[in-house]
């Protein structure tokens, strides 16, 4: 059993870790993490994002592989378009928050954690099609596929935690030197989120 499981889990972890650093993932988690000045809270956002991402992929995998429910290809394209819209909304909302940040610091943390979970779930739905193909390619054995998916999830969570930790640390260090610098980092991340969302939306609509 181990001769099948070990290679699958190793590949799953590496693919999941790399998957975390795709541009649309980074745009979302970086924009969210720059709202946090504590490193631990920023890293926790990556964990929340990764858990939401893995759960949604696990649900789709169960429907497709275990239960055998057919999911149309258009579903994944629609989910990806949803990611694009959410990235634009996230960037715009972050810019709006900057205008009233001093009066909303206590509520930002709650919305940020919820946003990270929501983005993780939607990103998981959008990318689940490609992951399912890899699951099927890994093995026809369900226990190997489950091991691959679990390792993929761990790699994704670790990757997103590192990305969000770095974003939060950069903002935290900048705020200690100059709040204005930290503010520009948050604004830059928000603008990046909008740009990535628009590019992703254009790509999805162009392929439709």
HELIX and SHEET records of a PDB file:
HELIX    1   1 UNK A    2  UNK A   19  1                                  18    
HELIX    2   2 UNK A   23  UNK A   33  1                                  11    
HELIX    3   3 UNK A   39  UNK A   61  1                                  23    
HELIX    4   4 UNK A   62  UNK A   67  3                                   6    
HELIX    5   5 UNK A   73  UNK A   99  1                                  27    
HELIX    6   6 UNK A  101  UNK A  103  5                                   3    
HELIX    7   7 UNK A  105  UNK A  138  1                                  34    
HELIX    8   8 UNK A  142  UNK A  177  1                                  36    
HELIX    9   9 UNK A  179  UNK A  207  1                                  29    
END                                                                             
